[in-house]
Amino acid sequence: MKPDEAHAVIDTTKMSAGQRAAMELAEAARQASAAQPGFCGGLFMGRCDVRVMHPVPQQSEEARAAGDAFLRKLEEFLRLKVDPDEIDRTGEIPDSVLKELGTMGAFGIKIGAEHGGLGLSQTNYCRAAMLLGSWCGNLTVLLSAHQSIGVPQPLILFGTEEQKRKYLPRFARGAISAFALTETGVGSDPAHMETHAEPTPDGRDFILNGEKLWCTNVVKADVIVVMAKTPPKDGRNQITAFIVEMNTPGVEVVHRCRFMGLHALYNGVVRFTNVRVPRESILLAEGKGLRVALTTLDTGRLTVPAASAGLCKRCLRISQAWANERVQWGAPIGKHAAIADKLARMAANTFAMEAITLYTASLADADKHADFRIEAAMCKMWASERTWEIVNDAVQIRGGRGFETAASLAARGEPPVPVERFLRDIRINTILEGSSEIIRLFIAREALDPHLKLAGPALNPKLPMSQRLRVAAGAAGFYALWYPRLWLPAGAGAAGFHPALAGHLGYAARTSRRLARRLFHAIARFGPKLERQQLLLGRFVEIGAELFAMTATCARAQSLNDVEALTLADYFCRMTRLKIETLFRSARRNTDAAGYRLAQQVLAGDYEWLQDGIVR
């Protein structure tokens, strides 16, 4: 389906030219990588078969051994030579730390041995991110931004052999890279990008001008990927990805940004003034930059849940110890129901987080061109939101000691438990690499895609009536068979599973069909205006994410074949089923419309009396 055909189902009548341009760019990029939807895409069409992810794909013994060897070395280095509280206090990562990380290959974890890297799998990379996430958020982000969204990953996926030979060995030795997309007025809307690159008269080079904001690692980077507008083709905007050396004349870091947490984040504003970039530095092809960005973000998003899982494990360990040690009202606080509830949810959600992350990483290992866009997006959204809850609960369990800094605790003779730092550092995770709100819209668009492909052309007034009628007939035939099946009993492929897990998987299969029906009803009810129902679509997306987490958790527990894993999975599924039912109820009965009206009144200046009594 072409972008114009998608527009027929998504209401464009009230869109500005800029909004339409943004949608055209996004549609063109996603169509380039469209493929048969994976497990998560199938959930929205009523397909939930655990056999897709069970048995859980495992690494080879050789790959696992290579990962174990690196992780042992990395763990010892972190424990003995990295002081995350000192890094937080000074806002700087010592050069000695960066140098030793480069020596051990930590900047080239996924770069192949032929280019001097470690050549480890995505699964092992995620295991490394878990380890880093449990110790130092600043190091985690530096290594992640470099390898997941910086130059190495798009080079591995899209680079020419010449580009790989030129750059990958440098990164394997410790050179740092960054990714420049966001601008002051442009976050997730590349159509309004102002950074532009114009070809020279002979066409050999491009002249790059513009400014990028919140470019992580740019303060320390040697090489970066820059997204820039290039001249339109066939009336359509073009975004192109360029590899740019930071020592090129005209490249200048004009400001280092400072944040609530991650005090040693080397994030800044970079300006390009008449920067000459050779055509050979284009990644993939001219006009394909958004595809490079979106594909790179798929694997980049996986680092967030991996590091989050590591931090959640650390919080669980801290909370477990304190809930046993701290006595109130004659018993350890872990014996009190309010704290016990937090610990149970913390343990179950951490287990689920690891399950969805390792499953999605296995998809990347099976095929570097695999389409796991929805899985990666769900992992990032679900894990970042659960992690915020878990770290917040860890602060609550620790009480005043959770709010006190590690340095202050140490100064008065108590263990320097850095839960306060964790809370500051982790807050960015629901924002970076696609905010939770944007990710919900992205997943919703993917969930609607099969319906857009079926019915879109039939509603497109630009197409000949004969073509529209043929498409309508085909769509009617599909729905005449598909929709009735959504009311039939659903199997989850759970034969051989532990009885407790099989019951939850049966619920997931039935609920997937229920979700598909409700989404179809919403399409029929709202038609082209459905894209405006962001809260409704968001609930559907959350239900899909919870079903994904349930299924992956059951698959992992069955594979581990351990009583404790089965207990965790059973509790997680019981908890999640309650949440799913709440989401379904709120999809029917809610205050969405009233809340929107109230918000518009506030925006218009009503209720200003509510702000009386504050310092103005």
Secondary structure, 3 states (H helix, E strand, C coil): CCHHHHHCCCCCCCCCHHHHHHHHHHHHHHHHCCCCCCHHHHHCCCCCCHHHCCCCCCCCHHHHHHHHHHHHHHHHHHHHHCCHHHHHHHCCCCHHHHHHHHHHCCCCCCCCHHHCCCCCCHHHHHHHHHHHHCCCHHHHHHHHHHHHHCCHHHHHHHCCHHHHHHHHHHHHCCCCEEEECCECCECCCHHHCCCEEEECCCCCEEEEEEEEEEEECCCCCCEEEEEEEEEEECCEEEEEEEEEECCCCCEEEEEECCCCCCCCCCEEEEEEEEEEEEHHHEECCCCCHHHHHHHHHHHHHHHHHHHHHHHHHHHHHHHHHHHHHCEECCEEHHHCHHHHHHHHHHHHHHHHHHHHHHHHHHHHHHCCCCCCHHHHHHHHHHHHHHHHHHHHHHHHHHCHHHHCCHHHHHHCCCCCCCHHHHHHHHHHHHCCCCCHHHHHHHHHHHHHHHHHHHHCHHHCCCCCHHHHHHHHHHHHHHHHHHHHHCCCCCCCCCCCCCHHHHHHHHHHHHHHHHHHHHHHHHHHHHHHHHHHCHHHHHHHHHHHHHHHHHHHHHHHHHHHCCHHHHHHHHHHHHHHHHHHHHHHHHHHCCCHHHHHHHHHHHHCCCCHHHHCCCCC
